[in-house]
Amino acid sequence: QVQLVESGGGLVQPGGSLRLSCAASTRIVSIRTMDWYRQAPGKERELVAAITSGGTTNYADSVKGRFTISRDYAKNTVYLQMNSLKPEDTAVYYCHVAAQLYATLYDYWGQGTQVTVSS
């Protein structure tokens, strides 16, 4: 069973930076996308950033120019570099991996890591 483990969350002041990591417990074949979502209290979970198997990236408008997603397939890891953090970035951040093997789709989720931006 594949497990995704996030790390790197914490408390940071506005304007600061954090780097989130998400490591898979085992190699995931046929990855389609690796993504980061976030969920703030009282709000729905939203897609923050995604990277496809071909390396194409996509970002929510609210984080464009501040966040960068990257991945290291050899290490089964996806990263989210977050710069110029704002209080509204406060949320639980979740790692997600979508894979497809033949006609079967697989969705893997991490347990989440808390990011708090506050002075």
Sine and cosine of phi, psi and omega as CSV:
sin_phi,cos_phi,sin_psi,cos_psi,sin_omega,cos_omega
0.00,0.00,0.78,-0.62,-0.01,-1.00
-0.98,0.22,0.72,-0.69,0.11,-0.99
-0.85,-0.52,0.65,-0.76,0.09,-1.00
-0.94,-0.34,0.78,-0.63,-0.04,-1.00
-0.85,-0.52,0.89,-0.45,0.02,-1.00
-1.00,0.00,0.44,-0.90,0.11,-0.99
-0.44,-0.90,0.25,-0.97,0.08,-1.00
0.96,-0.27,-0.10,0.99,0.03,-1.00
-0.96,0.29,0.13,-0.99,0.02,-1.00
0.35,-0.94,-0.25,-0.97,0.00,-1.00
-0.98,-0.19,0.76,-0.65,-0.01,-1.00
-0.62,-0.78,0.50,-0.87,0.03,-1.00
-0.98,0.20,0.43,-0.90,0.08,-1.00
-0.81,0.59,0.68,-0.74,-0.07,-1.00
1.00,-0.01,-0.17,0.99,-0.03,-1.00
-0.99,0.12,-0.07,-1.00,-0.06,-1.00
-0.74,-0.67,0.47,-0.88,0.14,-0.99
-0.60,-0.80,0.45,-0.89,0.10,-1.00
-0.82,-0.57,0.89,-0.46,0.05,-1.00
-1.00,-0.04,0.58,-0.82,0.07,-1.00
-0.81,-0.59,0.53,-0.85,0.06,-1.00
-0.68,-0.74,0.91,-0.42,-0.05,-1.00
-0.93,-0.37,0.72,-0.69,0.07,-1.00
-1.00,0.05,0.59,-0.81,-0.07,-1.00
-0.95,0.31,-0.33,0.94,0.01,-1.00
-0.49,-0.87,0.26,-0.97,-0.01,-1.00
-0.91,0.42,0.71,-0.70,0.04,-1.00
-0.96,-0.28,0.85,-0.52,0.00,-1.00
-1.00,0.04,0.42,-0.91,0.11,-0.99
0.82,0.57,0.72,0.69,0.05,-1.00
-0.92,0.38,0.70,-0.71,0.10,-0.99
-0.99,-0.12,-0.80,0.60,0.04,-1.00
-0.60,-0.80,0.42,-0.91,0.17,-0.99
-0.83,-0.56,0.78,-0.63,-0.20,-0.98
-0.72,-0.69,0.30,-0.95,0.20,-0.98
-0.84,-0.54,0.76,-0.65,0.11,-0.99
-0.90,-0.44,0.25,-0.97,0.11,-0.99
-0.57,-0.82,0.44,-0.90,0.03,-1.00
-0.65,-0.76,0.90,-0.45,0.05,-1.00
-1.00,-0.01,0.38,-0.93,0.01,-1.00
-0.83,0.56,0.78,-0.63,0.03,-1.00
0.98,0.21,0.07,1.00,-0.02,-1.00
-0.86,-0.51,0.31,-0.95,0.04,-1.00
-0.98,0.21,0.38,-0.92,0.07,-1.00
-0.93,0.38,0.70,-0.72,-0.03,-1.00
-0.78,-0.63,0.51,-0.86,0.05,-1.00
-0.97,0.25,0.78,-0.62,0.00,-1.00
-0.99,-0.16,-0.75,0.66,-0.05,-1.00
-0.39,-0.92,0.52,-0.86,0.00,-1.00
-0.62,-0.78,0.49,-0.87,0.09,-1.00
-0.67,-0.74,0.77,-0.64,-0.03,-1.00
-1.00,0.07,0.12,-0.99,0.01,-1.00
-0.89,0.45,-0.43,0.90,0.03,-1.00
-1.00,0.06,-0.06,1.00,0.05,-1.00
0.99,-0.11,0.02,1.00,0.05,-1.00
-0.95,0.31,0.71,-0.70,-0.03,-1.00
-0.92,-0.39,0.43,-0.90,0.01,-1.00
-0.57,-0.82,0.65,-0.76,-0.07,-1.00
-0.74,-0.67,0.51,-0.86,0.18,-0.98
-0.91,0.41,0.56,-0.83,-0.03,-1.00
-0.84,0.55,-0.55,0.83,-0.08,-1.00
-0.94,0.35,-0.27,0.96,-0.05,-1.00
-0.88,-0.48,-0.06,1.00,-0.02,-1.00
-0.84,0.54,0.71,-0.70,-0.01,-1.00
1.00,0.09,-0.19,0.98,-0.01,-1.00
-0.90,-0.44,-0.58,0.82,-0.04,-1.00
-0.95,-0.31,0.53,-0.85,0.07,-1.00
-0.70,-0.72,0.80,-0.60,0.05,-1.00
-0.98,-0.17,0.63,-0.78,0.06,-1.00
-0.52,-0.86,0.25,-0.97,0.01,-1.00
-0.56,-0.83,0.41,-0.91,0.06,-1.00
-0.78,-0.63,0.99,-0.14,-0.06,-1.00
-0.90,0.44,-0.54,0.84,-0.01,-1.00
-0.89,0.46,-0.51,0.86,0.00,-1.00
-0.98,-0.20,0.08,1.00,-0.02,-1.00
0.80,0.60,0.67,0.74,-0.13,-0.99
-0.75,-0.66,0.61,-0.79,0.12,-0.99
-0.84,-0.54,0.58,-0.81,-0.08,-1.00
-0.85,-0.53,0.40,-0.92,0.15,-0.99
-0.70,-0.72,0.95,-0.31,0.08,-1.00
-1.00,0.03,0.84,-0.54,-0.06,-1.00
-0.88,-0.47,0.89,-0.45,0.01,-1.00
-0.89,-0.45,0.27,-0.96,0.03,-1.00
0.75,0.66,0.75,0.67,-0.08,-1.00
-0.91,0.42,0.56,-0.83,-0.02,-1.00
-0.85,-0.52,0.39,-0.92,0.04,-1.00
-0.82,0.57,-0.54,0.84,0.00,-1.00
-0.95,0.31,-0.10,0.99,0.12,-0.99
-0.99,0.13,-0.11,0.99,0.02,-1.00
-0.88,0.48,0.82,-0.57,-0.05,-1.00
-0.02,-1.00,0.15,-0.99,0.23,-0.97
-1.00,0.01,0.80,-0.61,-0.04,-1.00
-0.98,-0.22,0.75,-0.66,-0.04,-1.00
-0.88,-0.47,0.67,-0.74,0.11,-0.99
-1.00,-0.01,0.62,-0.79,0.02,-1.00
-0.65,-0.76,0.65,-0.76,0.08,-1.00
-0.79,-0.62,0.79,-0.62,0.09,-1.00
-0.95,-0.31,0.77,-0.64,0.00,-1.00
-0.73,-0.69,0.38,-0.93,0.04,-1.00
-0.64,-0.77,0.80,-0.60,0.06,-1.00
-0.83,-0.56,0.94,-0.35,-0.15,-0.99
0.85,0.53,-0.85,-0.52,-0.05,-1.00
-0.99,-0.15,0.08,1.00,-0.07,-1.00
-0.98,-0.17,0.77,-0.63,0.05,-1.00
-0.99,-0.14,0.61,-0.80,0.02,-1.00
-0.80,-0.60,0.67,-0.75,0.07,-1.00
-0.81,-0.59,0.82,-0.57,0.02,-1.00
-0.87,-0.49,0.67,-0.75,-0.01,-1.00
-0.80,-0.61,0.58,-0.81,0.15,-0.99
-1.00,0.09,0.05,-1.00,-0.07,-1.00
-1.00,0.08,-0.21,0.98,0.02,-1.00
0.99,-0.13,0.51,-0.86,0.08,-1.00
-0.69,-0.72,0.71,-0.71,-0.09,-1.00
-0.99,0.16,0.75,-0.67,0.15,-0.99
-0.87,-0.49,0.84,-0.54,0.01,-1.00
-0.84,-0.55,0.84,-0.55,0.01,-1.00
-0.93,-0.37,0.94,-0.34,-0.09,-1.00
-0.37,-0.93,0.52,-0.85,0.08,-1.00
-1.00,-0.07,0.00,0.00,0.00,0.00
